[in-house]
Amino acid sequence: MSRGPRFTLDQLLVLDVIARTGSFAGAARELHRVPSAISYTVQALEEALAVVLFDRSGHRAGLTAAGAHLVREGRELLTRARQLDDLASSLGEGWEPELQVVVDGVFPLEPLLSALRVFGERGIPTQIRIDVEYQDGVIERFGTDHAQFMIALGLEDGGRLKGTPLPPLEMVLVAAPGHPLARATGLTRDSLSAHVDLVVKDSSSAFARKPRESFLGTSHVVRFSDFHSKRAALRSGVGFGWLPDHLASDDLASGDLVLLDLPDGNRWTYAPQLITRRDEPLGRAAALFIELLLEHHQRP
């Protein structure tokens, strides 16, 4: 059988102020109470805990070892209680307790990190959860977890869902400079089939049951769970593959990766969207987070 604590926060507060001011009278002045009320509060606390908190044998009562220990622990509890009180006040101002965002891992992190920095600087109490998925896994997680919004490569359902366009996302077809394809010209899709195609796998449960074919239709495929490990594999010469331009640009500039000479095109552009539900109004935190994301994308 559970029971509540044998003390109150007010009793801990009185004990803390006595220790800080050095006397019962000082605590009475600071707390705007009569001295007898302070004495009664301490006596009730000692009786409830069955612990002597003050040594009253001298001219002025002083904390016992047990009392000093309780003051230290009580101050931590009082600090946490004040934080909880601040949180309750903030939630009462309309901030939702939690915000869940699902994002395709192909996107750059900086817009999300920029929004998170602002949340931290403003002391917004909403707990933010960012789930990174890939391709159909983004849509699946958005639906099963009922997240507030998602950042995906496109929008098929134009009914209940509303898409806000984001800047184009460019993909580039690359390999390490020492890879055989890097030295070839006039490549065809057939000529790619003899080499290892590096891809990031769709994170949906449907993909786990039936893997999707590679974009270029190659049969020798190595699948990764994220683009950062795929980038490392590309740089090491394991194979060739598509990378988002924001991840590949530094490597292309340094020569650690090169564009493949595929006449069909070595660049591919997506039209990504930020997607919400039409029939569910956004909470205050979600609306601000989206505003910050869109602001970031609009900066030159």
Backbone as CSV, one residue per row, in Angstrom:
resi,resn,N_x,N_y,N_z,CA_x,CA_y,CA_z,C_x,C_y,C_z
1,MET,0.847,-1.199,0.000,0.000,0.000,0.000,0.883,1.249,0.000
2,SER,0.657,2.119,-0.959,1.466,3.323,-1.054,0.962,4.380,-0.081
3,ARG,1.880,5.227,0.366,1.509,6.332,1.255,2.251,7.583,0.825
4,GLY,1.716,8.716,1.219,2.352,9.976,0.885,3.510,10.273,1.820
5,PRO,4.293,11.303,1.520,5.417,11.673,2.389,4.929,12.180,3.738
6,ARG,5.791,12.058,4.731,5.433,12.491,6.092,5.761,13.960,6.333
7,PHE,6.036,14.684,5.291,6.360,16.099,5.414,5.683,16.857,4.286
8,THR,5.646,18.173,4.415,5.090,19.021,3.357,6.206,19.914,2.804
9,LEU,5.980,20.443,1.610,6.948,21.371,1.031,7.072,22.631,1.891
10,ASP,5.970,23.036,2.507,6.030,24.229,3.355,6.938,23.985,4.557
11,GLN,6.892,22.792,5.137,7.774,22.485,6.261,9.240,22.530,5.835
12,LEU,9.530,21.999,4.652,10.902,22.048,4.144,11.330,23.477,3.873
13,LEU,10.397,24.301,3.398,10.698,25.703,3.138,11.038,26.420,4.439
14,VAL,10.256,26.194,5.485,10.516,26.827,6.781,11.881,26.401,7.307
15,LEU,12.188,25.099,7.196,13.472,24.587,7.654,14.622,25.238,6.884
16,ASP,14.445,25.396,5.595,15.471,26.013,4.751,15.716,27.465,5.152
17,VAL,14.640,28.218,5.393,14.789,29.641,5.736,15.412,29.796,7.115
18,ILE,15.080,28.926,8.054,15.719,28.989,9.382,17.222,28.789,9.240
19,ALA,17.612,27.776,8.444,19.034,27.487,8.262,19.738,28.659,7.584
20,ARG,19.055,29.298,6.649,19.677,30.377,5.888,19.774,31.670,6.696
21,THR,18.728,31.988,7.484,18.732,33.236,8.266,19.415,33.049,9.621
22,GLY,19.541,31.817,10.077,20.246,31.548,11.327,19.382,31.540,12.566
23,SER,18.069,31.772,12.432,17.218,31.772,13.629,15.754,31.607,13.256
24,PHE,14.969,31.187,14.258,13.527,31.086,14.060,12.936,32.471,13.825
25,ALA,13.466,33.470,14.534,12.946,34.839,14.395,13.226,35.368,12.991
26,GLY,14.414,35.091,12.479,14.744,35.534,11.130,13.840,34.899,10.094
27,ALA,13.526,33.621,10.279,12.616,32.932,9.355,11.223,33.534,9.438
28,ALA,10.784,33.888,10.656,9.463,34.491,10.825,9.374,35.821,10.082
29,ARG,10.440,36.625,10.170,10.426,37.911,9.472,10.389,37.723,7.959
30,GLU,11.218,36.816,7.439,11.277,36.640,6.000,9.991,36.062,5.436
31,LEU,9.368,35.154,6.191,8.155,34.483,5.712,6.881,35.212,6.133
32,HIS,7.051,36.331,6.856,5.895,37.135,7.297,4.935,36.286,8.121
33,ARG,5.500,35.571,9.103,4.703,34.757,10.024,5.114,35.095,11.450
34,VAL,4.251,34.744,12.390,4.604,34.964,13.789,5.577,33.869,14.215
35,PRO,6.481,34.151,15.154,7.480,33.157,15.581,6.849,31.850,16.066
36,SER,5.701,31.938,16.734,5.073,30.707,17.234,4.676,29.782,16.083
37,ALA,4.300,30.367,14.941,3.931,29.536,13.785,5.156,28.800,13.243
38,ILE,6.309,29.457,13.259,7.549,28.813,12.812,7.894,27.653,13.748
39,SER,7.797,27.896,15.051,8.094,26.855,16.036,7.155,25.669,15.888
40,TYR,5.890,25.955,15.686,4.914,24.872,15.528,5.213,24.035,14.282
41,THR,5.586,24.697,13.175,5.887,23.984,11.927,7.062,23.037,12.123
42,VAL,8.108,23.522,12.819,9.287,22.676,13.049,8.935,21.510,13.963
43,GLN,8.171,21.780,15.004,7.780,20.715,15.931,6.952,19.644,15.222
44,ALA,6.034,20.072,14.357,5.203,19.113,13.622,6.057,18.261,12.682
45,LEU,7.086,18.872,12.080,7.972,18.128,11.188,8.784,17.106,11.964
46,GLU,9.310,17.501,13.110,10.085,16.577,13.931,9.226,15.396,14.383
47,GLU,7.992,15.659,14.782,7.096,14.590,15.232,6.740,13.657,14.077
48,ALA,6.487,14.222,12.915,6.112,13.399,11.754,7.251,12.485,11.329
49,LEU,8.489,12.993,11.401,9.651,12.212,10.966,10.274,11.401,12.095
50,ALA,9.878,11.727,13.326,10.480,11.085,14.507,11.992,11.318,14.522
51,VAL,12.401,12.537,14.210,13.807,12.924,14.159,13.951,14.296,14.827
52,VAL,14.984,14.444,15.658,15.266,15.743,16.272,16.088,16.564,15.279
53,LEU,15.563,17.692,14.883,16.214,18.512,13.854,17.023,19.656,14.452
54,PHE,16.660,20.091,15.659,17.361,21.208,16.295,17.807,20.826,17.702
55,ASP,18.999,21.236,18.048,19.524,21.089,19.407,19.140,22.341,20.178
56,ARG,18.259,22.179,21.166,17.724,23.330,21.890,18.381,23.506,23.260
57,SER,19.502,22.860,23.470,20.132,22.918,24.803,20.858,24.242,25.042
58,GLY,21.226,24.942,24.009,21.953,26.191,24.176,21.046,27.407,24.133
59,HIS,21.683,28.591,24.075,20.919,29.841,24.036,20.130,29.949,22.738
60,ARG,20.730,29.469,21.649,20.048,29.507,20.348,20.016,28.097,19.770
61,ALA,18.858,27.701,19.277,18.714,26.356,18.700,19.554,26.239,17.439
62,GLY,20.285,25.133,17.370,21.097,24.889,16.185,20.731,23.566,15.542
63,LEU,20.983,23.436,14.281,20.659,22.207,13.566,21.489,21.047,14.086
64,THR,20.830,19.916,14.240,21.549,18.676,14.511,22.135,18.168,13.189
65,ALA,22.926,17.104,13.281,23.481,16.521,12.054,22.355,16.047,11.144
66,ALA,21.320,15.445,11.759,20.181,14.985,10.965,19.451,16.172,10.339
67,GLY,19.342,17.271,11.107,18.670,18.451,10.588,19.414,19.062,9.417
68,ALA,20.754,19.126,9.538,21.558,19.692,8.450,21.447,18.835,7.189
69,HIS,21.415,17.518,7.385,21.285,16.617,6.237,19.926,16.812,5.565
70,LEU,18.878,16.969,6.369,17.541,17.164,5.809,17.452,18.497,5.067
71,VAL,18.142,19.531,5.556,18.151,20.826,4.869,18.754,20.671,3.480
72,ARG,19.883,19.970,3.391,20.538,19.792,2.091,19.638,19.046,1.107
73,GLU,19.053,17.945,1.556,18.186,17.171,0.677,16.901,17.933,0.356
74,GLY,16.402,18.657,1.352,15.169,19.410,1.151,15.330,20.529,0.150
75,ARG,16.518,21.136,0.103,16.755,22.213,-0.860,16.682,21.687,-2.296
76,GLU,17.194,20.486,-2.516,17.092,19.886,-3.849,15.634,19.659,-4.222
77,LEU,14.857,19.193,-3.256,13.442,18.939,-3.512,12.693,20.243,-3.757
78,LEU,13.028,21.287,-3.006,12.382,22.585,-3.200,12.719,23.163,-4.574
79,THR,13.962,22.995,-5.000,14.356,23.468,-6.331,13.551,22.751,-7.404
80,ARG,13.426,21.442,-7.267,12.649,20.666,-8.250,11.176,21.074,-8.216
81,ALA,10.640,21.345,-7.030,9.244,21.759,-6.916,9.015,23.103,-7.591
82,ARG,9.990,24.019,-7.450,9.857,25.326,-8.116,9.904,25.160,-9.636
83,GLN,10.769,24.263,-10.100,10.837,23.998,-11.543,9.512,23.420,-12.040
84,LEU,8.932,22.531,-11.251,7.651,21.939,-11.628,6.550,22.990,-11.640
85,ASP,6.614,23.902,-10.697,5.635,24.982,-10.654,5.766,25.883,-11.882
86,ASP,7.012,26.184,-12.271,7.234,26.981,-13.479,6.715,26.261,-14.716
87,LEU,6.949,24.940,-14.756,6.468,24.146,-15.883,4.952,24.192,-15.972
88,ALA,4.280,24.039,-14.822,2.813,24.068,-14.814,2.297,25.418,-15.302
89,SER,2.985,26.485,-14.904,2.578,27.820,-15.351,2.740,27.948,-16.865
90,SER,3.859,27.414,-17.381,4.099,27.499,-18.821,3.082,26.684,-19.604
91,LEU,2.771,25.487,-19.105,1.775,24.655,-19.789,0.403,25.312,-19.741
92,GLY,0.171,26.034,-18.660,-1.090,26.758,-18.557,-1.185,27.894,-19.554
93,GLU,-0.050,28.309,-20.095,-0.038,29.370,-21.104,-0.272,28.834,-22.503
94,GLY,-0.518,27.530,-22.618,-0.880,26.969,-23.923,0.183,26.138,-24.604
95,TRP,1.340,25.924,-23.959,2.373,25.080,-24.562,2.002,23.616,-24.375
96,GLU,2.015,22.837,-25.445,1.721,21.420,-25.324,2.878,20.691,-24.635
97,PRO,2.580,19.613,-23.894,3.636,18.914,-23.155,4.700,18.308,-24.058
98,GLU,4.298,17.769,-25.224,5.260,17.095,-26.094,4.972,17.408,-27.557
99,LEU,6.032,17.495,-28.333,5.928,17.717,-29.767,6.762,16.650,-30.465
100,GLN,6.119,15.887,-31.366,6.831,14.862,-32.113,6.915,15.251,-33.581
101,VAL,8.128,15.211,-34.119,8.384,15.538,-35.518,9.020,14.311,-36.171
102,VAL,8.517,13.919,-37.329,9.119,12.827,-38.082,9.759,13.421,-39.326
103,VAL,11.023,13.124,-39.543,11.743,13.735,-40.656,12.486,12.668,-41.439
104,ASP,12.511,12.817,-42.752,13.296,11.922,-43.591,14.773,12.259,-43.404
105,GLY,15.584,11.233,-43.138,16.998,11.445,-42.847,17.808,11.985,-43.997
106,VAL,17.201,12.149,-45.176,17.922,12.733,-46.306,18.076,14.249,-46.152
107,PHE,17.276,14.854,-45.264,17.291,16.306,-45.119,18.436,16.777,-44.232
108,PRO,18.920,18.005,-44.441,19.960,18.554,-43.557,19.405,18.797,-42.160
109,LEU,20.256,18.639,-41.159,19.838,18.798,-39.771,19.786,20.258,-39.323
110,GLU,20.490,21.151,-39.985,20.637,22.505,-39.481,19.309,23.229,-39.218
111,PRO,18.293,23.139,-40.114,17.030,23.813,-39.784,16.412,23.308,-38.485
112,LEU,16.475,21.999,-38.246,15.931,21.442,-36.998,16.747,21.919,-35.801
113,LEU,18.056,21.909,-35.928,18.910,22.332,-34.820,18.723,23.813,-34.520
114,SER,18.514,24.608,-35.551,18.268,26.037,-35.361,16.988,26.258,-34.557
115,ALA,15.929,25.518,-34.913,14.667,25.630,-34.177,14.831,25.163,-32.736
116,LEU,15.579,24.092,-32.534,15.802,23.577,-31.179,16.574,24.581,-30.328
117,ARG,17.531,25.271,-30.929,18.287,26.283,-30.185,17.368,27.395,-29.687
118,VAL,16.454,27.830,-30.547,15.527,28.893,-30.146,14.641,28.415,-29.001
119,PHE,14.167,27.172,-29.081,13.338,26.636,-27.997,14.100,26.661,-26.677
120,GLY,15.356,26.250,-26.722,16.149,26.245,-25.503,16.391,27.638,-24.965
121,GLU,16.671,28.578,-25.851,16.944,29.954,-25.428,15.709,30.616,-24.824
122,ARG,14.538,30.242,-25.309,13.304,30.867,-24.810,12.720,30.119,-23.611
123,GLY,13.297,29.011,-23.241,12.800,28.262,-22.086,11.431,27.664,-22.294
124,ILE,11.101,27.297,-23.517,9.793,26.713,-23.803,9.723,25.310,-23.190
125,PRO,8.673,24.992,-22.435,8.643,23.751,-21.662,8.323,22.490,-22.462
126,THR,7.921,22.631,-23.709,7.522,21.469,-24.503,8.700,20.520,-24.735
127,GLN,8.479,19.228,-24.453,9.483,18.204,-24.737,9.398,17.848,-26.224
128,ILE,10.527,17.925,-26.914,10.536,17.687,-28.363,11.154,16.329,-28.666
129,ARG,10.483,15.607,-29.522,10.976,14.297,-29.961,11.090,14.322,-31.483
130,ILE,12.285,14.052,-31.990,12.510,14.027,-33.435,12.863,12.606,-33.847
131,ASP,12.028,12.018,-34.686,12.255,10.660,-35.183,12.724,10.725,-36.623
132,VAL,13.859,10.111,-36.900,14.409,10.078,-38.249,14.062,8.745,-38.904
133,GLU,13.352,8.821,-40.009,12.987,7.632,-40.779,13.400,7.871,-42.222
134,TYR,13.112,6.894,-43.084,13.481,7.020,-44.490,12.340,6.573,-45.386
135,GLN,12.059,7.385,-46.411,11.079,7.105,-47.448,9.702,6.786,-46.835
136,ASP,9.129,5.606,-47.134,7.795,5.307,-46.620,7.765,5.161,-45.101
137,GLY,8.929,4.956,-44.493,8.991,4.875,-43.037,8.591,6.173,-42.368
138,VAL,8.800,7.300,-43.060,8.398,8.606,-42.517,6.879,8.663,-42.399
139,ILE,6.197,8.298,-43.467,4.738,8.347,-43.491,4.155,7.356,-42.500
140,GLU,4.769,6.180,-42.413,4.281,5.160,-41.483,4.386,5.632,-40.042
141,ARG,5.544,6.175,-39.656,5.718,6.646,-38.278,4.802,7.825,-37.969
142,PHE,4.636,8.722,-38.921,3.731,9.868,-38.755,2.320,9.393,-38.420
143,GLY,1.875,8.329,-39.110,0.528,7.820,-38.879,0.400,7.003,-37.612
144,THR,1.310,6.071,-37.377,1.187,5.178,-36.212,1.393,5.925,-34.899
145,ASP,2.319,6.888,-34.862,2.565,7.644,-33.635,1.697,8.882,-33.516
146,HIS,0.999,9.211,-34.584,0.174,10.415,-34.641,1.012,11.649,-34.282
147,ALA,2.158,11.773,-34.952,3.038,12.928,-34.751,2.367,14.196,-35.266
148,GLN,2.834,15.337,-34.764,2.210,16.601,-35.152,2.498,16.975,-36.609
149,PHE,3.703,16.736,-37.079,3.977,16.998,-38.496,5.181,16.178,-38.933
150,MET,5.379,16.113,-40.254,6.521,15.377,-40.797,7.136,16.173,-41.938
151,ILE,8.404,15.878,-42.192,9.110,16.453,-43.329,9.449,15.289,-44.245
152,ALA,8.806,15.254,-45.406,8.908,14.104,-46.298,9.231,14.556,-47.713
153,LEU,9.533,13.577,-48.559,9.933,13.877,-49.933,8.759,14.224,-50.837
154,GLY,7.545,13.986,-50.383,6.392,14.313,-51.213,5.098,14.047,-50.482
155,LEU,3.998,14.387,-51.113,2.673,14.215,-50.529,1.749,13.599,-51.558
156,GLU,1.214,12.412,-51.218,0.289,11.751,-52.132,-1.158,11.998,-51.731
157,ASP,-1.426,12.017,-50.418,-2.785,12.231,-49.926,-3.044,13.725,-49.795
158,GLY,-3.760,14.303,-50.722,-4.055,15.729,-50.672,-5.349,16.033,-49.950
159,GLY,-5.985,15.018,-49.332,-7.257,15.214,-48.648,-7.067,15.697,-47.229
160,ARG,-6.776,14.769,-46.317,-6.646,15.115,-44.903,-5.306,15.780,-44.597
161,LEU,-4.358,15.648,-45.500,-3.025,16.182,-45.238,-2.768,17.463,-46.025
162,LYS,-2.011,18.344,-45.421,-1.675,19.618,-46.050,-0.154,19.722,-46.163
163,GLY,0.345,20.002,-47.371,1.772,20.106,-47.586,2.219,21.536,-47.833
164,THR,3.278,21.938,-47.152,3.900,23.243,-47.379,5.235,23.003,-48.077
165,PRO,5.419,23.554,-49.287,6.654,23.284,-50.028,7.899,23.772,-49.285
166,LEU,8.947,22.971,-49.367,10.258,23.329,-48.848,11.218,23.497,-50.024
167,PRO,12.376,24.080,-49.822,13.326,24.246,-50.932,13.663,22.904,-51.574
168,PRO,13.927,22.888,-52.872,14.265,21.634,-53.560,15.450,20.940,-52.904
169,LEU,15.422,19.624,-52.952,16.498,18.815,-52.391,17.178,18.077,-53.536
170,GLU,18.446,18.408,-53.771,19.144,17.827,-54.907,19.999,16.638,-54.477
171,MET,19.910,15.559,-55.238,20.724,14.361,-55.045,21.752,14.292,-56.167
172,VAL,22.951,13.791,-55.857,24.008,13.663,-56.867,24.519,12.225,-56.875
173,LEU,24.865,11.756,-58.068,25.365,10.395,-58.246,26.888,10.436,-58.198
174,VAL,27.479,9.767,-57.204,28.909,9.937,-56.951,29.599,8.601,-56.679
175,ALA,30.925,8.657,-56.707,31.785,7.546,-56.313,33.127,8.131,-55.903
176,ALA,33.955,7.317,-55.283,35.309,7.759,-54.931,36.141,7.890,-56.200
177,PRO,37.134,8.770,-56.212,37.930,8.982,-57.433,38.677,7.721,-57.885
178,GLY,38.939,6.791,-56.956,39.630,5.569,-57.338,38.712,4.461,-57.813
179,HIS,37.408,4.681,-57.765,36.448,3.655,-58.206,36.474,3.555,-59.734
180,PRO,36.333,2.342,-60.313,36.365,2.189,-61.778,35.376,3.081,-62.517
181,LEU,34.186,3.320,-61.930,33.187,4.147,-62.604,33.609,5.613,-62.680
182,ALA,34.486,6.030,-61.769,34.905,7.439,-61.749,35.724,7.787,-62.984
183,ARG,36.362,6.806,-63.555,37.218,7.059,-64.721,36.504,6.792,-66.043
184,ALA,35.274,6.275,-65.957,34.532,5.919,-67.176,33.744,7.118,-67.688
185,THR,33.542,7.158,-69.005,32.734,8.212,-69.617,31.568,7.587,-70.361
186,GLY,30.517,8.385,-70.540,29.350,7.904,-71.276,28.738,6.663,-70.678
187,LEU,28.606,6.649,-69.364,28.053,5.475,-68.678,26.591,5.249,-69.055
188,THR,26.182,3.989,-69.023,24.781,3.625,-69.210,24.317,2.882,-67.958
189,ARG,23.028,2.743,-67.820,22.507,2.007,-66.669,23.003,0.562,-66.686
190,ASP,23.158,-0.010,-67.874,23.660,-1.384,-67.972,25.094,-1.479,-67.466
191,SER,25.886,-0.444,-67.750,27.285,-0.491,-67.307,27.405,-0.343,-65.794
192,LEU,26.383,0.225,-65.167,26.400,0.353,-63.711,26.098,-0.964,-63.013
193,SER,25.390,-1.844,-63.689,24.892,-3.064,-63.058,25.991,-4.002,-62.592
194,ALA,27.205,-3.852,-63.119,28.309,-4.727,-62.718,28.970,-4.237,-61.424
195,HIS,28.525,-3.117,-60.891,29.164,-2.531,-59.718,28.187,-2.480,-58.543
196,VAL,28.756,-2.286,-57.367,27.953,-2.276,-56.134,27.231,-0.939,-55.988
197,ASP,25.915,-1.012,-55.865,25.067,0.168,-55.682,24.808,0.335,-54.183
198,LEU,25.210,1.467,-53.629,25.013,1.740,-52.201,23.739,2.559,-52.018
199,VAL,22.830,2.071,-51.182,21.549,2.745,-50.986,21.234,2.832,-49.490
200,VAL,20.362,3.763,-49.154,19.800,3.831,-47.804,18.428,3.185,-47.859
201,LYS,18.221,2.225,-46.995,16.995,1.433,-47.080,15.777,2.192,-46.552
202,ASP,14.664,1.911,-47.141,13.363,2.386,-46.661,13.150,1.802,-45.262
203,SER,12.758,2.642,-44.288,12.625,2.157,-42.908,11.219,1.687,-42.554
204,SER,10.329,1.570,-43.531,8.966,1.123,-43.252,8.926,-0.386,-43.017
205,SER,7.877,-0.843,-42.333,7.717,-2.278,-42.083,7.455,-3.026,-43.379
206,ALA,6.814,-2.377,-44.357,6.555,-3.025,-45.648,7.864,-3.342,-46.357
207,PHE,8.848,-2.443,-46.247,10.143,-2.680,-46.883,10.850,-3.864,-46.233
208,ALA,10.689,-4.001,-44.911,11.323,-5.120,-44.213,10.815,-6.455,-44.749
209,ARG,9.534,-6.480,-45.164,8.963,-7.721,-45.707,9.354,-7.926,-47.169
210,LYS,9.453,-6.824,-47.923,9.774,-6.924,-49.344,10.642,-5.736,-49.743
211,PRO,11.980,-5.923,-49.788,12.878,-4.814,-50.136,12.561,-4.219,-51.499
212,ARG,12.685,-2.912,-51.574,12.427,-2.188,-52.812,13.663,-2.255,-53.720
213,GLU,13.421,-2.281,-55.030,14.540,-2.275,-55.971,15.282,-0.946,-55.890
214,SER,16.565,-0.962,-56.257,17.344,0.268,-56.255,16.830,1.214,-57.343
215,PHE,17.115,2.497,-57.159,16.638,3.519,-58.089,17.117,3.246,-59.514
216,LEU,18.353,2.732,-59.638,18.930,2.479,-60.953,18.702,1.042,-61.431
217,GLY,18.006,0.250,-60.623,17.686,-1.107,-61.047,18.841,-2.085,-60.994
218,THR,19.905,-1.761,-60.277,21.053,-2.662,-60.180,20.736,-3.825,-59.253
219,SER,21.422,-4.952,-59.495,21.134,-6.163,-58.721,22.066,-6.333,-57.529
220,HIS,23.279,-5.758,-57.604,24.241,-5.886,-56.512,24.114,-4.664,-55.615
221,VAL,23.375,-4.811,-54.525,23.021,-3.658,-53.690,23.488,-3.889,-52.252
222,VAL,24.063,-2.865,-51.657,24.360,-2.858,-50.223,23.506,-1.765,-49.592
223,ARG,22.727,-2.147,-48.578,21.783,-1.201,-47.962,22.301,-0.728,-46.606
224,PHE,22.174,0.568,-46.373,22.577,1.185,-45.114,21.342,1.770,-44.424
225,SER,21.497,2.013,-43.134,20.364,2.565,-42.378,20.355,4.083,-42.352
226,ASP,21.435,4.735,-42.848,21.481,6.194,-42.839,22.481,6.685,-43.883
227,PHE,22.403,7.980,-44.193,23.244,8.548,-45.239,24.686,8.805,-44.778
228,HIS,24.896,8.956,-43.495,26.256,9.217,-43.029,27.132,7.968,-43.184
229,SER,26.586,6.792,-42.877,27.361,5.573,-43.095,27.503,5.292,-44.588
230,LYS,26.491,5.625,-45.372,26.595,5.454,-46.815,27.688,6.370,-47.380
231,ARG,27.758,7.590,-46.894,28.792,8.519,-47.360,30.190,7.965,-47.065
232,ALA,30.366,7.394,-45.865,31.664,6.823,-45.519,32.025,5.681,-46.461
233,ALA,31.020,4.857,-46.811,31.264,3.740,-47.730,31.599,4.246,-49.125
234,LEU,30.951,5.297,-49.569,31.256,5.880,-50.875,32.687,6.419,-50.905
235,ARG,33.066,7.126,-49.865,34.413,7.702,-49.813,35.497,6.628,-49.806
236,SER,35.155,5.454,-49.233,36.146,4.380,-49.153,36.233,3.555,-50.432
237,GLY,35.324,3.818,-51.398,35.387,3.119,-52.677,34.635,1.814,-52.729
238,VAL,33.740,1.564,-51.756,32.977,0.308,-51.742,32.071,0.202,-52.962
239,GLY,31.486,1.305,-53.372,30.561,1.292,-54.493,30.208,2.706,-54.911
240,PHE,29.115,2.823,-55.658,28.640,4.134,-56.107,27.242,4.350,-55.553
241,GLY,26.737,5.577,-55.651,25.376,5.816,-55.185,25.019,7.285,-55.135
242,TRP,23.771,7.520,-54.749,23.241,8.888,-54.648,23.465,9.436,-53.238
243,LEU,23.840,10.690,-53.168,23.963,11.401,-51.898,23.245,12.736,-52.011
244,PRO,22.632,13.199,-50.915,22.101,14.568,-50.952,23.257,15.546,-51.126
245,ASP,23.024,16.568,-51.924,24.091,17.511,-52.263,24.691,18.163,-51.026
246,HIS,23.884,18.392,-49.987,24.421,19.053,-48.790,25.438,18.171,-48.077
247,LEU,25.375,16.846,-48.262,26.368,15.951,-47.692,27.555,15.744,-48.628
248,ALA,27.316,15.855,-49.924,28.361,15.552,-50.908,29.202,16.762,-51.298
249,SER,28.708,17.975,-51.079,29.362,19.168,-51.645,30.812,19.330,-51.189
250,ASP,31.080,19.132,-49.902,32.459,19.281,-49.417,33.367,18.226,-50.026
251,ASP,32.858,16.995,-50.140,33.669,15.920,-50.719,33.921,16.145,-52.205
252,LEU,32.937,16.702,-52.900,33.142,17.014,-54.316,34.169,18.129,-54.481
253,ALA,34.110,19.107,-53.592,35.057,20.219,-53.669,36.480,19.767,-53.361
254,SER,36.621,18.825,-52.417,37.956,18.355,-52.031,38.483,17.257,-52.946
255,GLY,37.598,16.667,-53.769,38.010,15.580,-54.640,37.896,14.211,-54.019
256,ASP,37.338,14.129,-52.789,37.153,12.820,-52.151,36.026,12.034,-52.807
257,LEU,35.133,12.735,-53.494,34.098,12.107,-54.308,34.048,12.832,-55.649
258,VAL,33.582,12.128,-56.677,33.424,12.750,-57.995,32.054,12.395,-58.553
259,LEU,31.516,13.285,-59.394,30.263,13.003,-60.089,30.509,11.966,-61.185
260,LEU,29.572,11.042,-61.307,29.694,10.042,-62.367,29.166,10.610,-63.682
261,ASP,29.783,10.200,-64.774,29.418,10.699,-66.097,28.308,9.830,-66.672
262,LEU,27.098,10.061,-66.163,25.935,9.311,-66.632,25.100,10.243,-67.517
263,PRO,25.092,10.022,-68.820,24.342,10.907,-69.722,22.866,11.030,-69.361
264,ASP,22.288,9.985,-68.775,20.878,10.054,-68.347,20.666,11.094,-67.253
265,GLY,21.772,11.490,-66.614,21.675,12.491,-65.555,22.313,12.020,-64.272
266,ASN,23.221,12.855,-63.722,23.848,12.505,-62.449,23.326,13.388,-61.312
267,ARG,22.214,14.058,-61.561,21.541,14.855,-60.539,20.048,14.559,-60.561
268,TRP,19.458,14.577,-59.368,18.037,14.302,-59.237,17.482,15.240,-58.181
269,THR,16.365,15.894,-58.484,15.813,16.888,-57.563,14.449,16.456,-57.048
270,TYR,14.317,16.468,-55.712,13.034,16.213,-55.057,12.357,17.541,-54.707
271,ALA,11.042,17.489,-54.563,10.283,18.658,-54.114,9.687,18.335,-52.737
272,PRO,10.470,18.442,-51.683,10.015,18.037,-50.344,8.940,18.949,-49.784
273,GLN,8.247,18.437,-48.766,7.176,19.208,-48.147,7.152,18.995,-46.637
274,LEU,6.679,20.003,-45.949,6.372,19.902,-44.527,4.875,19.619,-44.434
275,ILE,4.511,18.508,-43.814,3.142,17.999,-43.911,2.466,17.964,-42.547
276,THR,1.268,18.554,-42.488,0.438,18.547,-41.285,-0.935,17.983,-41.636
277,ARG,-1.816,17.868,-40.624,-3.188,17.393,-40.841,-4.136,18.586,-40.929
278,ARG,-4.997,18.578,-41.925,-5.922,19.694,-42.111,-6.941,19.798,-40.983
279,ASP,-7.381,18.656,-40.455,-8.485,18.665,-39.494,-8.024,18.737,-38.041
280,GLU,-6.726,18.971,-37.811,-6.228,19.074,-36.444,-5.379,20.335,-36.298
281,PRO,-5.883,21.333,-35.575,-5.112,22.567,-35.413,-3.820,22.309,-34.655
282,LEU,-2.778,23.010,-35.049,-1.483,22.841,-34.403,-1.463,23.511,-33.038
283,GLY,-0.738,22.901,-32.107,-0.521,23.518,-30.809,0.449,24.677,-30.921
284,ARG,0.608,25.395,-29.839,1.444,26.586,-29.838,2.905,26.243,-30.154
285,ALA,3.415,25.167,-29.564,4.814,24.783,-29.796,5.023,24.303,-31.229
286,ALA,4.085,23.499,-31.735,4.212,22.993,-33.103,4.191,24.141,-34.109
287,ALA,3.288,25.090,-33.889,3.197,26.238,-34.801,4.488,27.050,-34.789
288,LEU,5.070,27.246,-33.595,6.321,28.001,-33.506,7.456,27.229,-34.169
289,PHE,7.517,25.923,-33.939,8.596,25.113,-34.512,8.550,25.177,-36.037
290,ILE,7.343,25.074,-36.593,7.200,25.156,-38.050,7.590,26.540,-38.554
291,GLU,7.191,27.571,-37.833,7.550,28.943,-38.215,9.066,29.105,-38.255
292,LEU,9.759,28.552,-37.269,11.215,28.661,-37.214,11.875,27.881,-38.346
293,LEU,11.329,26.702,-38.667,11.868,25.910,-39.768,11.738,26.654,-41.097
294,LEU,10.550,27.203,-41.330,10.321,27.916,-42.598,11.156,29.181,-42.662
295,GLU,11.336,29.858,-41.526,12.198,31.041,-41.480,13.615,30.685,-41.893
296,HIS,14.099,29.567,-41.359,15.468,29.135,-41.663,15.625,28.873,-43.167
297,HIS,14.635,28.237,-43.769,14.722,27.911,-45.194,14.655,29.159,-46.064
298,GLN,14.058,30.238,-45.545,13.917,31.460,-46.336,15.130,32.367,-46.256
299,ARG,16.067,32.055,-45.338,17.255,32.895,-45.212,18.139,32.734,-46.442
300,PRO,18.764,33.819,-46.888,19.651,33.720,-48.052,20.886,32.894,-47.705
